[in-house]
Amino acid sequence: MSDGISDDAEDVVGVLTERIEARFVMDMDQLKAAVAAAPTANPDATDVVKWHGLLVEAQLVLDHAEDDLLAALDTQPSEVDDPTMRLAHRVNAAVGARDGRALVVRWLLDPDAPGKKDLAAERLARLRPRSGPAVQTSAPHRPAGTPAPTSAGRAGRPVR
């Protein structure tokens, strides 16, 4: 990765954690506690905490997959068998997941990132969780004796 993030796994999480702490001027534990106490107070902080957690989770999966692969490779003769190749594919998938989550965290931290200052960003902002329903969730009140509306396409036609 670029921007000072090396391919070393611990550096990815460490560098992004430092950037988050610098951006919100508090350590991750404080930020997590603040978001847990008031999740709607700062939607940016809430998103970053969520994705940082997913990043840390992906890093743990990658660490375990690498450990399993190294253990299998230690027991292999010169040729790698199918179970060991599956472990190698698992490591590749874990790297992809970790790197994808790291990219999301980087995007969340960059105020000038593509898509944050245009019409698409405004639409995304409208998708954030709301405190109440976005649409009416109960039937409208009809005065007693008022017939239920019929479909305009079937009104007056026989039912088949």
C-alpha positions in Angstrom: 0.0 0.0 0.0 1.1 3.6 -0.4 0.8 6.6 1.9 3.3 5.2 4.4 1.5 2.0 4.9 3.8 -1.0 4.3 2.8 -4.5 3.3 3.7 -5.7 6.8 0.4 -6.7 8.4 1.0 -5.0 11.8 2.0 -1.8 10.1 -1.3 -1.5 8.3 -3.4 -1.7 11.4 -0.9 0.3 13.5 -0.5 3.2 11.0 -4.3 3.5 10.4 -4.9 3.4 14.2 -2.4 6.2 14.6 -4.2 8.2 11.9 -7.5 7.6 13.5 -6.2 8.7 16.9 -4.7 11.8 15.4 -7.8 12.7 13.5 -10.1 12.4 16.5 -7.5 13.5 19.1 -8.0 10.5 21.4 -6.8 6.9 21.6 -8.9 4.1 20.1 -10.3 3.0 23.5 -11.5 6.5 24.2 -13.0 6.8 20.7 -14.7 3.4 21.0 -16.2 4.4 24.4 -17.4 7.8 23.0 -19.0 6.2 20.0 -20.6 3.5 22.2 -22.0 6.2 24.5 -23.4 8.4 21.7 -23.3 6.6 18.3 -25.2 9.3 16.5 -23.2 12.2 17.8 -20.5 12.0 15.2 -21.4 9.7 12.3 -17.8 9.9 10.9 -16.4 8.6 14.2 -19.0 5.9 14.3 -18.1 4.7 10.8 -14.4 4.8 11.5 -14.8 2.8 14.7 -16.9 0.2 12.9 -14.5 -0.2 10.1 -11.4 -0.2 12.3 -13.0 -3.1 14.3 -13.6 -5.0 11.0 -10.0 -4.3 10.0 -8.6 -5.6 13.3 -10.9 -8.7 12.9 -9.6 -9.3 9.4 -6.0 -8.9 10.6 -6.6 -11.6 13.3 -8.0 -14.0 10.6 -5.0 -13.3 8.5 -2.6 -14.0 11.3 -4.2 -17.3 12.1 -4.3 -18.3 8.4 -0.6 -17.4 8.0 0.2 -19.5 11.2 -1.7 -22.5 9.8 0.1 -22.2 6.4 3.5 -21.9 8.0 2.8 -25.0 10.2 1.7 -27.0 7.1 4.7 -25.9 5.1 7.1 -27.0 7.8 5.8 -30.6 7.4 5.7 -30.6 3.6 8.3 -32.4 1.4 9.4 -30.6 -1.7 5.9 -30.6 -3.3 3.0 -28.8 -1.7 -0.2 -30.9 -1.3 -3.8 -29.8 -1.9 -4.7 -29.1 1.7 -1.6 -26.8 2.0 -2.6 -25.0 -1.3 -6.1 -24.4 0.2 -4.3 -22.8 3.2 -2.4 -20.6 0.8 -5.6 -19.6 -0.9 -7.1 -18.8 2.6 -4.1 -16.5 3.3 -4.6 -14.7 0.0 -8.3 -14.2 0.7 -7.5 -12.9 4.2 -5.0 -10.5 2.8 -7.6 -9.2 0.3 -10.2 -8.8 3.1 -7.7 -7.0 5.3 -6.5 -4.7 2.6 -10.1 -3.9 1.5 -11.0 -2.9 5.0 -7.9 -0.8 5.3 -8.8 1.0 2.1 -12.3 1.8 3.5 -10.7 3.2 6.7 -8.3 5.3 4.7 -11.2 6.6 2.6 -13.2 7.4 5.7 -10.2 9.4 7.1 -9.6 11.4 3.9 -12.0 14.4 3.8 -11.0 15.1 0.2 -11.5 11.5 -1.0 -13.4 11.0 -4.2 -17.2 10.8 -3.6 -17.2 12.8 -0.4 -18.0 16.2 -1.9 -20.4 15.6 -4.7 -24.0 14.6 -5.3 -23.2 10.9 -4.5 -21.9 12.0 -1.1 -25.1 13.9 -0.4 -27.1 10.8 -1.3 -25.0 8.6 0.9 -25.5 11.0 3.8 -29.2 10.6 3.4 -28.8 6.8 3.9 -27.3 7.1 7.4 -29.5 5.7 10.1 -32.4 7.9 11.2 -34.0 8.3 14.6 -37.4 7.5 13.2 -39.0 5.8 10.2 -38.4 7.2 6.8 -41.8 6.4 5.5 -45.2 6.2 7.1 -45.5 2.8 8.8 -49.1 2.6 9.7 -52.3 2.8 7.6 -53.7 6.3 7.2 -56.7 7.0 9.3 -60.1 6.8 7.4 -63.3 8.1 8.8 -65.8 5.4 9.7 -68.0 4.4 6.8 -65.5 5.4 4.1 -64.9 2.6 1.7 -61.4 1.2 1.2 -59.8 2.5 -2.1 -59.8 0.2 -5.0 -57.1 -0.3 -7.6 -57.6 2.1 -10.5 -56.7 -0.7 -13.0 -59.4 -3.1 -11.7 -62.2 -0.7 -10.6 -65.5 -1.8 -12.1 -64.0 -4.9 -13.8 -65.0 -8.4 -13.0 -62.4 -10.5 -11.1 -61.0 -13.4 -13.1 
